[in-house]
Amino acid sequence: MRLKQLGRIGTAGGLTVAAVGASIVFTPSMASADSTWECYGKQVKRCATVWWDDEADTYRARAKITDVAGGGNYTVKVNDVKLLRFNGTRTLTVKSAKDDDGWHRTQDLAGTSSVNPCRWPTNSFQVQAKFTWKKQGGTASTKTWRPEMGWGHACN
């Protein structure tokens, strides 16, 4: 079954509960790996997305953490990245990647392997990751986070 790309569908709001009152955004997918990062944080920017590979018709979860210039000069790492799917009732892990490659001076990027989203054509997908940052000689701060955004495609 080949994925027919009609456009990326994003839903804002918690998808771990029924998407009642969630807004739906339709945006055309222009090119390979054309995904929107959802980010938060001021001194340490934590970002995640469900990455669409247009050429392979696949999804993967990606996450990155960046020590922002002029911020607190943190070392950073991101790991335990998960591609989740919401089946209308509950959220399930489709793929995960530990990515324990250690601390980085400015930025770390991690991601899961790819899946064909048409295997679950009526589901939406989310990303979740564990972000960790610390100042030199300081105690590490950790936050497991997923954007309040879901991604889906129309399959034929």
Backbone as numpy.savetxt, mean C-alpha at the origin, in Angstrom:
# Nx Ny Nz CAx CAy CAz Cx Cy Cz
-7.95 -15.83 -17.93 -8.80 -14.66 -17.93 -7.90 -13.43 -17.93
-8.12 -12.52 -18.80 -7.32 -11.30 -18.90 -8.07 -10.16 -18.25
-7.34 -9.35 -17.54 -7.91 -8.20 -16.86 -8.21 -7.11 -17.87
-9.41 -6.64 -17.89 -9.76 -5.52 -18.75 -9.64 -4.26 -17.92
-8.74 -3.39 -18.32 -8.47 -2.20 -17.55 -9.44 -1.09 -17.93
-10.42 -0.89 -17.10 -11.38 0.17 -17.32 -11.02 1.41 -16.53
-10.16 1.25 -15.57 -9.76 2.35 -14.70 -9.60 1.85 -13.29
-8.83 2.58 -12.53 -8.60 2.21 -11.15 -9.73 2.78 -10.31
-10.24 2.00 -9.41 -11.31 2.45 -8.53 -10.72 2.57 -7.14
-10.80 3.73 -6.56 -10.31 3.92 -5.20 -11.47 4.26 -4.30
-11.50 3.66 -3.14 -12.54 3.99 -2.18 -11.88 4.52 -0.92
-12.33 5.65 -0.47 -11.81 6.21 0.77 -12.71 5.78 1.91
-12.12 5.53 3.02 -12.88 5.09 4.19 -12.42 3.70 4.58
-12.71 3.30 5.78 -12.26 2.01 6.28 -12.94 0.88 5.54
-12.16 0.03 4.93 -12.72 -1.11 4.22 -12.74 -2.36 5.10
-12.30 -2.22 6.35 -12.38 -3.36 7.25 -13.79 -3.50 7.78
-14.60 -2.48 7.58 -16.02 -2.56 7.84 -16.71 -2.35 6.52
-17.97 -2.62 6.44 -18.69 -2.42 5.18 -18.48 -1.00 4.70
-18.32 -0.85 3.42 -17.99 0.45 2.83 -19.20 1.37 2.77
-19.94 1.42 3.85 -21.10 2.29 3.92 -20.61 3.73 4.06
-21.07 4.59 3.23 -20.69 6.00 3.29 -19.31 6.29 2.74
-18.62 5.32 2.19 -17.30 5.56 1.63 -17.45 6.21 0.26
-16.55 7.10 -0.05 -16.59 7.72 -1.37 -15.80 6.87 -2.35
-16.19 6.90 -3.59 -15.52 6.14 -4.64 -14.95 7.13 -5.64
-13.70 6.91 -5.99 -13.00 7.79 -6.91 -12.61 6.97 -8.14
-12.95 7.44 -9.32 -12.55 6.79 -10.55 -11.45 7.61 -11.19
-10.30 6.98 -11.41 -9.20 7.66 -12.08 -8.64 6.74 -13.15
-8.35 7.26 -14.31 -7.80 6.40 -15.35 -6.38 5.98 -15.00
-6.06 4.75 -15.30 -4.70 4.26 -15.10 -3.93 4.53 -16.39
-3.00 5.46 -16.34 -2.33 5.94 -17.54 -1.19 5.06 -18.03
-0.35 4.56 -17.12 0.85 3.87 -17.55 1.21 2.77 -16.57
2.19 1.97 -16.97 2.66 0.92 -16.10 3.12 1.48 -14.77
2.77 0.80 -13.71 3.17 1.20 -12.36 2.70 2.60 -12.02
1.55 2.99 -12.52 0.98 4.31 -12.25 0.05 4.19 -11.05
0.61 4.29 -9.86 -0.18 4.16 -8.65 0.03 5.40 -7.78
-0.97 5.70 -7.00 -0.92 6.86 -6.14 -0.49 6.45 -4.74
0.57 7.08 -4.23 1.01 6.84 -2.86 0.09 7.59 -1.91
-0.34 6.92 -0.86 -1.05 7.55 0.24 -0.02 7.72 1.35
0.18 8.96 1.84 1.26 9.24 2.79 0.77 10.03 3.99
1.52 9.93 5.07 1.30 10.79 6.22 2.61 10.91 6.99
2.68 11.92 7.85 3.87 12.18 8.65 4.58 13.43 8.20
5.22 14.12 9.14 5.92 15.36 8.81 7.43 15.18 8.78
8.03 14.70 9.87 9.47 14.51 9.90 9.89 13.19 9.28
9.01 12.20 9.40 9.20 10.90 8.77 7.94 10.62 7.96
8.07 10.57 6.64 6.92 10.34 5.75 6.75 8.84 5.55
5.55 8.33 5.90 5.21 6.93 5.72 4.18 6.84 4.59
4.49 6.02 3.59 3.64 5.94 2.39 3.36 4.48 2.04
2.20 4.26 1.43 1.83 2.91 0.99 0.89 3.02 -0.20
0.88 1.98 -1.02 -0.02 1.92 -2.17 -0.20 0.49 -2.63
-1.30 0.25 -3.31 -1.46 -0.98 -4.07 -0.97 -0.63 -5.47
0.10 -1.27 -5.87 0.81 -0.91 -7.10 0.25 -1.71 -8.26
-0.14 -1.01 -9.30 -0.71 -1.63 -10.50 0.36 -1.70 -11.56
0.65 -2.90 -12.06 1.57 -3.07 -13.19 0.72 -3.29 -14.43
0.62 -2.27 -15.24 -0.24 -2.26 -16.41 0.16 -3.34 -17.42
1.45 -3.57 -17.59 1.90 -4.55 -18.58 1.60 -5.98 -18.15
1.71 -6.26 -16.87 1.50 -7.63 -16.38 0.08 -7.86 -15.86
-0.74 -6.80 -15.78 -2.10 -6.89 -15.24 -2.10 -7.47 -13.82
-1.23 -6.94 -12.98 -1.11 -7.45 -11.61 -1.10 -6.33 -10.58
-1.39 -6.72 -9.36 -1.29 -5.85 -8.18 -0.18 -6.35 -7.28
0.41 -5.43 -6.53 1.33 -5.76 -5.46 1.23 -4.66 -4.41
1.53 -4.96 -3.18 1.56 -3.95 -2.12 2.96 -3.37 -2.04
3.03 -2.05 -1.90 4.33 -1.38 -1.76 4.24 -0.38 -0.62
5.35 -0.19 0.07 5.41 0.76 1.16 6.80 1.39 1.18
6.86 2.65 1.61 8.15 3.31 1.75 8.09 4.27 2.94
9.26 4.50 3.52 9.40 5.43 4.62 10.60 6.31 4.30
10.45 7.61 4.53 11.49 8.58 4.18 11.72 9.54 5.33
13.00 9.75 5.67 13.38 10.80 6.61 13.34 12.10 5.82
12.42 12.98 6.17 12.20 14.22 5.43 13.37 15.18 5.68
13.87 15.80 4.61 14.94 16.79 4.74 14.50 17.91 5.68
15.40 18.28 6.59 15.09 19.33 7.56 14.31 18.83 8.76
14.05 17.52 8.79 13.31 16.92 9.91 14.24 16.58 11.06
13.98 15.47 11.70 14.73 15.10 12.90 15.93 14.21 12.67
16.32 13.98 11.41 17.46 13.13 11.07 17.32 11.72 11.64
16.35 10.99 11.13 16.03 9.64 11.58 16.61 8.59 10.65
16.93 7.41 11.18 17.15 6.23 10.35 15.80 5.54 10.28
15.56 4.84 9.16 14.21 4.33 8.90 14.25 2.91 8.36
13.13 2.21 8.54 12.94 0.92 7.87 11.45 0.64 7.76
11.10 -0.11 6.73 9.72 -0.56 6.53 9.77 -2.06 6.27
8.88 -2.80 6.92 8.82 -4.24 6.69 7.42 -4.75 6.98
7.27 -6.05 6.93 5.99 -6.71 7.13 4.89 -6.09 6.26
5.17 -6.01 4.97 4.22 -5.44 4.00 3.21 -6.51 3.61
1.94 -6.11 3.57 0.88 -7.07 3.23 -0.04 -6.49 2.16
-0.40 -7.34 1.21 -1.45 -7.04 0.26 -2.70 -7.70 0.81
-3.71 -6.89 1.12 -4.95 -7.37 1.72 -6.08 -7.28 0.71
-7.06 -8.15 0.86 -8.27 -8.02 0.03 -9.48 -8.04 0.95
-10.45 -7.22 0.60 -11.70 -7.15 1.34 -12.76 -7.82 0.50
-13.38 -8.88 1.01 -14.32 -9.66 0.23 -15.78 -9.29 0.49
-16.01 -8.15 1.16 -17.37 -7.73 1.47 -17.75 -8.05 2.89
-17.02 -8.96 3.50 -17.30 -9.35 4.88 -16.09 -9.13 5.78
-14.91 -9.53 5.29 -13.71 -9.40 6.12 -12.48 -9.16 5.26
-11.40 -8.75 5.93 -10.14 -8.46 5.26 -9.21 -9.65 5.43
-8.63 -10.11 4.31 -7.75 -11.28 4.30 -6.40 -10.91 3.69
-5.34 -11.55 4.15 -4.01 -11.33 3.58 -3.86 -12.20 2.33
-3.48 -11.57 1.22 -3.25 -12.28 -0.04 -1.77 -12.59 -0.20
-0.91 -11.60 0.03 0.55 -11.75 -0.06 1.18 -10.97 1.09
2.34 -11.43 1.53 3.08 -10.68 2.54 4.58 -10.81 2.27
5.33 -9.82 2.76 6.79 -9.81 2.61 7.39 -9.24 3.89
8.26 -10.01 4.53 8.90 -9.55 5.77 9.88 -8.42 5.50
10.73 -8.53 4.48 11.69 -7.50 4.07 12.50 -6.95 5.24
13.19 -7.82 5.94 14.02 -7.40 7.08 15.44 -7.09 6.61
15.59 -6.04 5.80 16.92 -5.68 5.28 17.61 -4.61 6.11
17.10 -4.28 7.29 17.79 -3.39 8.21 17.44 -1.93 8.08
18.23 -1.12 8.77 18.02 0.33 8.84 18.63 1.03 7.64
18.00 2.15 7.25 18.48 2.95 6.12 18.59 4.41 6.55
19.54 5.11 5.98 19.80 6.50 6.39 18.69 7.47 6.00
18.11 7.32 4.82 17.08 8.27 4.40 15.77 7.63 3.95
15.83 6.51 3.26 14.60 5.92 2.73 14.71 4.41 2.64
13.58 3.75 2.88 13.49 2.31 2.68 12.20 2.03 1.91
12.26 1.06 1.02 11.14 0.68 0.17 10.99 -0.83 0.24
9.75 -1.30 0.35 9.49 -2.74 0.42 8.20 -3.06 -0.32
8.07 -4.31 -0.75 6.85 -4.69 -1.45 6.66 -6.19 -1.51
5.45 -6.59 -1.81 5.11 -8.00 -1.94 5.30 -8.45 -3.38
5.17 -9.73 -3.61 5.12 -10.23 -4.97 3.73 -9.92 -5.55
3.57 -10.12 -6.83 2.36 -9.73 -7.55 1.28 -10.81 -7.51
0.04 -10.35 -7.69 -1.10 -11.26 -7.84 -1.98 -10.74 -8.97
-2.77 -11.64 -9.54 -3.77 -11.27 -10.53 -5.04 -10.88 -9.77
-5.44 -9.62 -9.77 -6.62 -9.22 -9.00 -7.92 -9.83 -9.53
-7.93 -10.30 -10.75 -9.16 -10.89 -11.32 -9.44 -12.27 -10.74
-8.51 -12.78 -9.97 -8.76 -14.02 -9.26 -9.87 -13.82 -8.22
-10.02 -12.57 -7.78 -11.07 -12.17 -6.84 -11.76 -10.95 -7.42
-12.55 -11.07 -8.48 -13.04 -9.92 -9.24 -13.97 -8.97 -8.49
-14.60 -9.39 -7.43 -15.52 -8.49 -6.73 -14.91 -7.92 -5.46
-13.61 -8.12 -5.24 -12.95 -7.68 -4.02 -12.21 -6.37 -4.24
-11.97 -5.65 -3.16 -11.09 -4.49 -3.19 -9.82 -4.85 -2.44
-8.76 -4.11 -2.70 -7.44 -4.43 -2.17 -6.90 -3.26 -1.36
-6.12 -3.58 -0.32 -5.47 -2.59 0.52 -4.04 -3.02 0.77
-3.26 -2.09 1.31 -1.88 -2.36 1.70 -1.74 -2.02 3.17
-0.90 -2.79 3.84 -0.57 -2.52 5.24 0.91 -2.80 5.42
1.59 -1.98 6.24 3.02 -2.18 6.48 3.39 -1.71 7.88
4.54 -2.18 8.34 5.08 -1.77 9.63 6.23 -0.81 9.37
6.11 0.42 9.89 7.09 1.48 9.70 7.82 1.71 11.02
9.17 1.82 10.95 9.97 2.05 12.15 10.99 3.13 11.87
11.21 4.02 12.85 12.17 5.11 12.71 12.78 5.42 14.07
14.03 5.93 14.05 14.69 6.31 15.31 15.80 7.31 15.04
16.03 8.14 16.04 17.18 9.04 16.03 18.38 8.25 16.50
19.57 8.68 16.09 20.78 7.97 16.48 20.88 7.92 18.01
21.04 6.70 18.52 21.14 6.51 19.97 19.81 6.55 20.69
18.72 6.79 19.96 17.40 6.90 20.57 16.61 5.61 20.51
15.43 5.67 21.03 14.51 4.54 21.01 13.69 4.57 19.72
13.47 3.41 19.15 12.71 3.32 17.89 11.22 3.50 18.15
10.57 4.16 17.20 9.12 4.27 17.17 8.62 3.39 16.04
7.51 2.68 16.27 6.96 1.77 15.28 5.48 2.02 15.13
5.02 1.97 13.89 3.59 2.14 13.61 3.22 1.19 12.47
2.24 0.33 12.71 1.67 -0.48 11.63 0.49 0.32 11.10
0.49 0.55 9.79 -0.48 1.48 9.20 -0.94 0.96 7.85
-2.20 1.26 7.53 -2.71 1.06 6.18 -3.58 2.27 5.85
-3.46 2.76 4.63 -4.28 3.90 4.22 -5.76 3.55 4.25
-6.57 4.54 4.46 -8.02 4.35 4.38 -8.44 4.49 2.92
-7.86 3.63 2.11 -8.06 3.65 0.66 -8.07 2.22 0.17
-8.94 1.91 -0.76 -8.96 0.59 -1.35 -8.85 0.72 -2.87
-8.31 -0.30 -3.50 -8.13 -0.30 -4.94 -8.86 -1.50 -5.53
-9.41 -1.32 -6.72 -10.09 -2.41 -7.41 -10.09 -2.18 -8.91
-10.29 -3.23 -9.66 -10.38 -3.15 -11.13 -11.60 -3.94 -11.59
-12.12 -3.54 -12.70 -13.20 -4.30 -13.34 -12.56 -5.38 -14.21
-12.98 -6.59 -14.03 -12.42 -7.72 -14.79 -13.50 -8.29 -15.70
-13.06 -8.85 -16.81 -14.04 -9.51 -17.67 -13.71 -10.96 -17.83
